[in-house]
Every structure is written in C-alpha cells, then in structure tokens.
Amino acid sequence: MFVDIANIHLKAGDGGNGAVSFHREKYVAAGGPDGGDGGRGGNIVFLTDDNLSTLADFRYKRKYFAENGANGGAGRCTGKSAKDLIIRVPRGTLVKEAETGRIIADVSGDEPIVVAKGGNGGWGNMHFATATRQIPKFAKSGNPGEEIDVTLELKLLADVGLIGFPNVGKSTLVSVVSQAKPKIANYHFTTLTPVLGVVSMGEGSSFVMADIPGLIEGAGEGVGLGHEFLRHVDRCRLLLHVIDASGSEGRDPIEDFNTINNELKVYSEELSQRKQIVVANKCDLTDDEKIAELKEYFTGKGYEFFPIMAPIAEGTKELIDFVAAELAKLPAIKIYEPEAAPVQDFTFKSDKRTFKVFVEDGIYVVDEAPWLLKILETVDPDDYESLQYFQRVLQQTGIIDELIKQGVQDGDTVVVYDIEFDFVS
C-alpha cells in the first residue's frame, strides 16, 4: 500500500530529577551534599532509510515516546541518559507541525535530524551548597521533553517527472528507459502510485525519473488521483509532458497539454513555471502531417519537442540524451529549509510550562501544572532554603505575576497542589 502522508504524535524523554543526598561515611563529619544530577531524556531522531518507499507503517503506529533520563543518585552519581528514539522514514519525507503546517525538517540527506529534544536532567543538591547554605535539602527536577503532533509528507526525490493525461504512455516510457517495471495496461489510472526508475547514462552517470499517476481536469482541486500525487512533482527539476499525438481517445493533444498546465498552476504557481519538454507519444498511430503541426505549435511556444514511439523505444535515446544534458544545467533537487517557530505569548506559558490560576472561596489555586508536581517532589516544606528555591521557581515561571494580576494580597492563602502558604510580596 502506498501511503505518502501520515499524522503522528511525538514525545521526547523527560530529564531525570536531581538527587537530594548527603555524604555519610564513618569518621567523616559533615560530609556535605552529594546528590547527583539527573540524566538527559532521549531525543526523537528522524533518519532516512532507502529500503522504505511509503509511510504505510505510520498508519498502524501513531504515538512515539522516547525514554526518560534516570534520576541522579547519591555519591555525586549522575543518572544515565536515555537512548535516542530513531524513526526511519523514506528519503524525501517532510516533517511538518500538524497545527500550523510549519516545516520542521526535510529528511532527504543521510544525516540524522533531531525533531523533538529530550529534557535536560535536573541538578542534584550538591550544586546548591554555598558558604551560608551548607545543607540544601532540595534539588532541581528534570526538564520535560518536547511534545508535538507532526504530519509526515513524502515528496519523492526525482530529477525528472512524467506528467500528462491517463493512458498517454508514461509508464511505457519509464519502463523502456529504466529498469522500473510499472504495471502497463490499456485503461485509465493503471498507475495508482508514483513509480521511480533510474536512467543510466553510462558509468557513474544516471538520473531518477518518476512516473506520476495520470492527471485530469480538476486535479489541482482534488479531482481524480492527480491531486494526491502532485506533491511528488514538487521536487522534480525537469518535467516531461507526455501527450497522445494520435488523439486515439478522441481528445486533442494540445487541449490536453493546456489543461494539465492549468492544473499545475492551480496547485502551485512555481510548479507551473518549471521547465517542460513535450514528448509526443503514439506517433505510429498518426501521420507525419499531424506530427509536424504539433511540432510547429509547441516549438512556437518555446518548448522542446520530441516525437517518440515508446513501446519500440523509437526516439527515446535522443530524448534521454537531451534530458541528461538539460539536467546538467539545472540546480540540484530542491531541499526545503526548516521554518522558524513563531514568537509566542508566554504570559501563561514559560518554557512550555503551562498553568492555571483561579480563585475559589477567597483562596488562590494554582492548577493544571503537571510539571510543577515534579518540582514539589524535590521540595522540603519544613526547610526554609528549600522553600526559597520553590519561591524562585514560581517567580521565574510567571506564576507570581499571574497571582498578582488576579488580585492576590499579602496574607491571602495560596494553594499549589498539596502545599498551602500565605502570600507575601
């Protein structure tokens, strides 16, 4: 099954928590804090796999979670960092933010690409010792890993794309000039999925040709099969526009040509400007006069024109030689650059740490902040310095500012999960 688009959920690993520990050894007095740092959470990494040609696997598994980092330990032991989760995809896969369509990565090269970063491990209490604070009873929790919904979109990497109406001979042409073996039959939409063929031009020289399923009128707006596969033409450096020179199905080849180009323009203005070569197939089913008329029309429009008879490979060598020469003049296959994330309003969101503040019976409640629970695990309510650390967290994440905005006054009660305290400005 050919699948070229999929939606999945990614969650990188959380960093491990720092440890609260004190050195205890016989005959060693006041050993001091020795809590180690937490390990880094696992990244989610995308990697190309040339053995894959479809995104079908992502129809059955849609959620991917990397491992969390291990917590720190006593004796200044750092927690073990988690392994990265590697997701293999076909070459040419775009990773987009599902909500906005922003391009996060173009997985077209051989280098691994980190799409979701794991959280850093938290500091152990050994980092918080000072000359005046020699027994810190708190540590820092690990940072959460990035979490995001993404859309995977496969855009085939091909130098040349074959476009045209159904049943004009595109599959026959690619089977003759390459080792590809697409299904060939005398009915519309025989080709249901794009087919890639490598055209060899001799030792060390080749290019990739893509047989795109036939387009029809309305394809640019979703009619027929063409709309699904127009995305695979996006990267093609050169287009071979195949027409039926004989008009064997009662259509006019010039009208067919103009119709397909209109559909390209509807789909993408940039794509409609891509260089095209007109390939007139089925010349054995018409006369020389008709071929001469077609050549005059298309060359008059500035297009290169090649009459061929694909089943017997008549005229294909001249066509392929010309295509190879043209490709040498054109830029490399398009690689999409990652798009910067938009600037966000962090009034209620600091470092992706969301929260909600509301008033209930005169009590100010901080809720819907799961990240805060991890920090509370490291706080000792009976220790003054530990509470000072907690207060700094509330200030740095914007919770104090929001409490003030909601009208909190000195002496008002504030509840943060299982900790209750009087507000002091």
C-alpha positions as CSV (number, residue, x, y, z in Angstrom):
1,M,0.0,0.0,0.0
2,F,1.4,3.4,-1.0
3,V,0.9,6.0,1.7
4,D,2.5,9.4,1.4
5,I,1.0,11.3,4.3
6,A,0.6,10.4,7.9
7,N,-0.1,12.2,11.3
8,I,1.8,11.0,14.4
9,H,2.4,12.2,18.0
10,L,6.0,12.6,19.3
11,K,7.1,12.9,23.0
12,A,10.8,13.2,23.8
13,G,12.0,11.8,27.1
14,D,11.9,13.9,30.3
15,G,15.2,14.6,32.1
16,G,15.8,12.7,35.3
17,N,15.5,14.5,38.6
18,G,18.5,15.7,40.6
19,A,19.0,13.8,43.9
20,V,18.9,15.1,47.4
21,S,21.6,13.2,49.3
22,F,24.3,13.9,52.0
23,H,27.6,12.2,52.3
24,R,27.7,9.7,55.1
25,E,31.0,8.0,56.0
26,K,32.4,6.7,59.2
27,Y,34.8,9.1,60.9
28,V,33.9,11.8,58.3
29,A,31.9,14.6,59.9
30,A,29.6,16.9,58.0
31,G,30.3,15.2,54.6
32,G,28.0,17.7,52.9
33,P,25.6,17.3,50.0
34,D,26.4,14.8,47.3
35,G,23.2,14.4,45.3
36,G,24.0,13.7,41.6
37,D,22.3,15.2,38.5
38,G,19.6,13.6,36.5
39,G,20.3,12.1,33.1
40,R,19.1,13.6,29.8
41,G,15.9,12.4,28.3
42,G,16.0,10.7,24.9
43,N,15.7,12.8,21.7
44,I,13.4,11.7,18.8
45,V,15.5,11.5,15.7
46,F,14.5,11.0,12.1
47,L,16.7,9.1,9.7
48,T,16.4,8.2,6.0
49,D,16.0,4.6,5.0
50,D,16.3,3.8,1.3
51,N,14.6,0.5,1.9
52,L,11.4,2.3,2.6
53,S,9.2,3.9,-0.1
54,T,6.0,4.6,1.7
55,L,4.7,5.9,5.0
56,A,2.4,2.9,5.5
57,D,3.9,1.9,8.8
58,F,2.7,5.1,10.4
59,R,-0.9,4.1,9.7
60,Y,-0.7,1.5,12.4
61,K,1.6,3.2,15.0
62,R,0.8,6.8,15.6
63,K,2.4,7.6,19.0
64,Y,6.2,7.6,19.6
65,F,7.7,8.1,23.1
66,A,11.4,8.3,23.9
67,E,12.8,7.1,27.2
68,N,13.2,9.3,30.2
69,G,16.5,10.0,31.8
70,A,17.4,8.3,35.0
71,N,17.3,10.2,38.3
72,G,20.6,11.2,40.0
73,G,22.0,9.2,42.8
74,A,24.0,9.6,46.0
75,G,27.7,10.0,45.9
76,R,27.5,12.6,43.1
77,C,26.3,9.9,40.7
78,T,24.8,11.3,37.5
79,G,21.7,9.4,36.3
80,K,22.0,7.5,33.0
81,S,21.0,9.5,29.9
82,A,18.3,7.8,27.8
83,K,18.8,6.4,24.3
84,D,17.5,8.4,21.4
85,L,14.4,7.1,19.6
86,I,15.2,6.7,15.9
87,I,12.4,6.9,13.5
88,R,13.2,5.7,9.9
89,V,11.4,7.2,7.0
90,P,11.7,7.2,3.2
91,R,14.1,9.7,1.7
92,G,12.3,12.9,0.8
93,T,10.0,13.0,3.8
94,L,8.9,16.4,5.1
95,V,8.2,16.7,8.9
96,K,5.6,19.5,9.5
97,E,4.0,20.8,12.6
98,A,0.5,19.4,12.4
99,E,-1.2,22.5,13.8
100,T,0.4,25.2,11.6
101,G,1.9,23.3,8.7
102,R,5.4,24.8,9.6
103,I,8.2,22.7,8.1
104,I,10.4,21.3,10.9
105,A,12.7,19.1,8.9
106,D,13.3,17.8,5.4
107,V,14.6,14.3,5.8
108,S,16.4,14.0,2.5
109,G,20.0,13.6,3.4
110,D,21.9,10.9,5.3
111,E,22.4,12.9,8.5
112,P,20.1,12.2,11.4
113,I,17.8,15.1,12.3
114,V,16.5,15.8,15.9
115,V,12.8,16.7,15.7
116,A,11.9,16.6,19.4
117,K,14.6,17.3,22.0
118,G,14.8,15.4,25.3
119,G,14.7,17.4,28.5
120,N,17.9,18.1,30.4
121,G,18.5,16.4,33.7
122,G,17.9,18.3,36.9
123,W,20.7,19.4,39.2
124,G,21.4,17.5,42.4
125,N,21.6,19.3,45.7
126,M,25.4,19.3,45.5
127,H,25.1,22.3,43.1
128,F,23.2,24.4,45.7
129,A,25.7,24.3,48.5
130,T,27.2,27.7,49.4
131,A,29.1,29.2,52.3
132,T,25.9,30.2,54.0
133,R,23.8,27.2,52.8
134,Q,25.7,24.1,53.6
135,I,22.9,21.6,53.8
136,P,20.5,22.3,50.9
137,K,17.6,19.9,51.2
138,F,16.3,20.4,47.6
139,A,17.3,19.6,44.1
140,K,16.1,20.6,40.6
141,S,13.7,18.4,38.7
142,G,14.5,17.3,35.1
143,N,13.1,19.4,32.3
144,P,10.2,17.9,30.3
145,G,11.0,16.6,26.8
146,E,9.4,18.3,23.8
147,E,6.0,17.0,22.8
148,I,4.4,17.7,19.4
149,D,2.0,16.4,16.8
150,V,3.5,16.3,13.3
151,T,2.5,15.5,9.8
152,L,4.8,13.4,7.7
153,E,4.5,14.2,3.9
154,L,6.5,12.2,1.4
155,K,7.7,14.2,-1.6
156,L,9.7,11.8,-3.9
157,L,13.2,12.8,-4.8
158,A,13.3,12.6,-8.6
159,D,15.2,14.6,-11.2
160,V,12.5,14.2,-13.9
161,G,8.8,13.9,-13.6
162,L,6.4,12.5,-16.2
163,I,3.1,14.3,-16.4
164,G,0.1,14.0,-18.7
165,F,-3.4,12.6,-19.0
166,P,-4.0,8.9,-18.2
167,N,-3.1,6.3,-20.8
168,V,-0.7,8.5,-22.9
169,G,2.2,6.1,-22.4
170,K,4.1,7.5,-19.4
171,S,4.5,4.0,-17.8
172,T,5.7,2.5,-21.1
173,L,8.3,5.3,-21.4
174,V,9.8,4.8,-17.9
175,S,9.8,1.0,-18.4
176,V,11.8,1.4,-21.7
177,V,14.4,3.9,-20.5
178,S,15.0,2.4,-17.0
179,Q,14.8,-0.8,-15.0
180,A,11.5,0.1,-13.5
181,K,8.6,-2.3,-14.2
182,P,5.3,-0.4,-13.7
183,K,2.0,-2.0,-14.4
184,I,1.1,-1.2,-18.0
185,A,-2.5,-1.7,-19.4
186,N,-4.8,0.0,-21.9
187,Y,-7.1,1.6,-19.3
188,H,-7.1,4.8,-17.3
189,F,-5.3,5.0,-14.0
190,T,-3.4,1.8,-14.5
191,T,-0.7,3.6,-12.4
192,L,-2.1,4.1,-9.0
193,T,1.2,5.1,-7.2
194,P,4.3,7.0,-8.4
195,V,7.0,4.8,-9.8
196,L,10.7,5.7,-9.7
197,G,13.1,4.5,-12.3
198,V,16.9,5.1,-12.5
199,V,18.0,6.0,-16.0
200,S,21.6,5.0,-16.5
201,M,23.7,7.2,-18.8
202,G,26.9,5.2,-18.5
203,E,29.4,4.6,-15.8
204,G,28.9,6.9,-12.9
205,S,26.1,8.9,-14.5
206,S,22.4,8.5,-14.0
207,F,19.2,10.3,-13.1
208,V,15.9,9.4,-11.5
209,M,12.7,9.6,-13.4
210,A,9.2,9.5,-11.7
211,D,6.1,8.2,-13.4
212,I,3.3,10.2,-11.8
213,P,-0.3,8.9,-12.0
214,G,-2.3,10.5,-14.7
215,L,-3.7,13.9,-14.1
216,I,-7.2,15.0,-15.3
217,E,-9.1,18.3,-15.4
218,G,-9.7,19.4,-11.8
219,A,-6.7,17.5,-10.4
220,G,-5.3,20.7,-8.8
221,E,-8.5,21.0,-6.7
222,G,-8.7,17.3,-5.7
223,V,-10.4,15.6,-8.6
224,G,-9.2,12.1,-9.6
225,L,-5.9,10.6,-8.5
226,G,-3.7,13.5,-9.5
227,H,-4.3,15.8,-6.5
228,E,-2.8,13.2,-4.2
229,F,0.4,12.9,-6.2
230,L,1.0,16.4,-7.4
231,R,3.2,16.9,-4.4
232,H,5.6,14.3,-5.9
233,V,6.2,16.7,-8.8
234,D,7.3,19.5,-6.5
235,R,11.0,18.4,-6.3
236,C,11.4,17.5,-9.9
237,R,14.0,19.6,-11.7
238,L,12.5,18.9,-15.1
239,L,9.1,17.8,-16.4
240,L,8.4,15.6,-19.4
241,H,4.9,16.4,-20.6
242,V,3.7,13.3,-22.4
243,I,0.9,13.8,-24.9
244,D,-1.0,11.3,-27.2
245,A,-0.1,12.6,-30.6
246,S,-2.7,10.5,-32.3
247,G,-5.6,11.6,-30.2
248,S,-6.6,8.0,-30.0
249,E,-9.1,8.5,-27.3
250,G,-10.9,11.3,-29.0
251,R,-9.0,14.1,-27.2
252,D,-7.0,16.9,-28.7
253,P,-3.3,16.7,-27.5
254,I,-3.0,20.5,-27.5
255,E,-6.0,20.9,-25.3
256,D,-4.7,18.1,-23.1
257,F,-1.4,19.9,-22.7
258,N,-3.1,23.2,-21.8
259,T,-5.5,21.5,-19.4
260,I,-2.7,19.8,-17.4
261,N,-0.7,23.1,-17.2
262,N,-3.8,24.9,-15.9
263,E,-4.0,22.2,-13.2
264,L,-0.3,22.7,-12.3
265,K,-0.9,26.4,-12.0
266,V,-3.9,25.9,-9.7
267,Y,-1.8,23.6,-7.5
268,S,1.4,25.7,-7.5
269,E,2.4,28.8,-9.5
270,E,6.0,27.9,-9.0
271,L,5.4,24.4,-10.4
272,S,3.7,25.7,-13.5
273,Q,6.9,27.7,-14.3
274,R,9.1,24.5,-14.1
275,K,10.9,23.7,-17.4
276,Q,9.0,21.3,-19.5
277,I,9.8,19.2,-22.6
278,V,6.9,18.0,-24.7
279,V,7.0,14.3,-25.6
280,A,4.6,13.2,-28.3
281,N,3.9,9.5,-27.9
282,K,1.9,7.1,-30.2
283,C,3.3,8.7,-33.3
284,D,2.8,5.4,-35.1
285,L,-0.9,5.9,-34.8
286,T,-1.0,9.2,-36.7
287,D,0.5,10.7,-39.9
288,D,3.6,12.9,-40.4
289,E,1.5,15.9,-41.2
290,K,-0.2,15.8,-37.7
291,I,3.2,15.4,-36.0
292,A,4.6,18.4,-38.0
293,E,1.6,20.5,-36.9
294,L,2.2,19.6,-33.2
295,K,5.9,20.3,-33.5
296,E,5.3,23.7,-35.1
297,Y,2.8,24.6,-32.3
298,F,5.0,23.6,-29.4
299,T,8.3,24.9,-30.7
300,G,6.5,28.1,-31.5
301,K,5.6,28.3,-27.8
302,G,9.3,27.8,-26.9
303,Y,9.1,24.1,-25.9
304,E,11.5,21.4,-27.0
305,F,9.5,18.7,-28.9
306,F,10.3,15.0,-29.2
307,P,8.2,12.6,-31.2
308,I,8.5,9.0,-29.9
309,M,7.0,5.5,-30.1
310,A,7.6,4.3,-26.6
311,P,6.8,0.6,-27.0
312,I,9.5,0.1,-29.5
313,A,11.9,2.7,-28.0
314,E,11.8,4.8,-31.2
315,G,13.1,8.3,-30.4
316,T,13.7,7.6,-26.7
317,K,17.5,7.7,-26.9
318,E,17.5,11.2,-28.4
319,L,15.1,12.3,-25.7
320,I,17.1,10.8,-22.8
321,D,20.4,12.3,-24.1
322,F,18.7,15.7,-24.3
323,V,17.2,15.4,-20.8
324,A,20.6,14.4,-19.3
325,A,22.2,17.5,-21.0
326,E,19.5,19.8,-19.6
327,L,19.7,18.4,-16.1
328,A,23.4,19.3,-16.1
329,K,22.4,22.9,-16.4
330,L,19.7,22.9,-13.7
331,P,20.0,23.4,-9.9
332,A,20.1,20.4,-7.6
333,I,16.9,18.8,-6.4
334,K,15.0,21.2,-4.0
335,I,15.6,20.7,-0.3
336,Y,13.2,22.5,2.0
337,E,14.7,24.6,4.8
338,P,13.2,24.4,8.3
339,E,10.9,27.3,9.1
340,A,11.4,29.2,12.4
341,A,8.8,28.7,15.0
342,P,6.5,31.8,15.5
343,V,7.1,34.0,18.5
344,Q,4.6,33.0,21.2
345,D,3.0,34.8,24.1
346,F,4.3,33.2,27.3
347,T,2.1,35.1,29.8
348,F,0.7,31.7,30.9
349,K,3.5,29.6,29.4
350,S,7.1,29.7,30.4
351,D,9.4,27.2,28.7
352,K,6.3,25.2,27.7
353,R,5.3,25.0,31.4
354,T,1.6,25.8,31.4
355,F,-0.5,26.6,34.4
356,K,-3.9,27.9,35.5
357,V,-4.6,30.3,38.4
358,F,-8.2,30.7,39.8
359,V,-9.8,32.0,43.0
360,E,-12.2,29.7,45.0
361,D,-13.7,30.9,48.2
362,G,-11.1,33.5,48.6
363,I,-8.2,31.0,48.1
364,Y,-5.9,31.4,45.2
365,V,-5.3,28.0,43.5
366,V,-2.5,27.1,41.1
367,D,-3.6,24.1,39.0
368,E,-3.1,22.3,35.7
369,A,0.7,22.4,36.0
370,P,1.9,18.8,35.9
371,W,5.5,19.9,35.5
372,L,5.2,21.6,39.0
373,L,4.5,18.2,40.6
374,K,8.0,17.0,39.7
375,I,9.5,20.1,41.4
376,L,7.3,19.6,44.5
377,E,8.8,16.2,44.9
378,T,12.2,17.8,45.5
379,V,11.0,20.5,47.9
380,D,11.1,20.0,51.7
381,P,8.2,22.2,53.2
382,D,10.0,22.2,56.6
383,D,13.2,23.6,55.2
384,Y,13.5,27.4,54.8
385,E,16.1,27.3,52.0
386,S,14.1,24.7,50.1
387,L,11.0,26.9,50.2
388,Q,13.1,29.8,49.0
389,Y,14.1,27.7,45.9
390,F,10.4,26.9,45.3
391,Q,9.5,30.6,45.5
392,R,12.1,31.4,42.8
393,V,10.6,28.8,40.6
394,L,7.1,30.4,41.0
395,Q,8.7,33.8,40.1
396,Q,10.7,32.6,37.1
397,T,7.7,30.7,35.5
398,G,5.3,33.7,35.8
399,I,3.0,32.2,38.5
400,I,3.7,35.0,41.0
401,D,2.9,37.6,38.3
402,E,-0.3,35.9,37.4
403,L,-1.3,35.7,41.1
404,I,-0.7,39.5,41.4
405,K,-2.7,40.0,38.2
406,Q,-5.6,38.1,39.8
407,G,-5.5,40.4,42.8
408,V,-3.7,38.4,45.5
409,Q,-2.8,40.5,48.6
410,D,-0.3,39.9,51.4
411,G,-1.7,37.3,53.8
412,D,-4.0,35.7,51.2
413,T,-3.9,31.9,51.1
414,V,-2.3,30.3,48.0
415,V,-2.6,26.5,47.3
416,V,-0.2,24.7,44.9
417,Y,-1.3,21.1,44.9
418,D,-0.5,19.8,48.4
419,I,1.4,22.9,49.6
420,E,-0.5,25.8,51.2
421,F,1.1,29.1,52.2
422,D,0.3,32.7,52.9
423,F,1.3,35.1,50.1
424,V,4.0,37.7,51.0
425,S,5.1,40.2,48.4
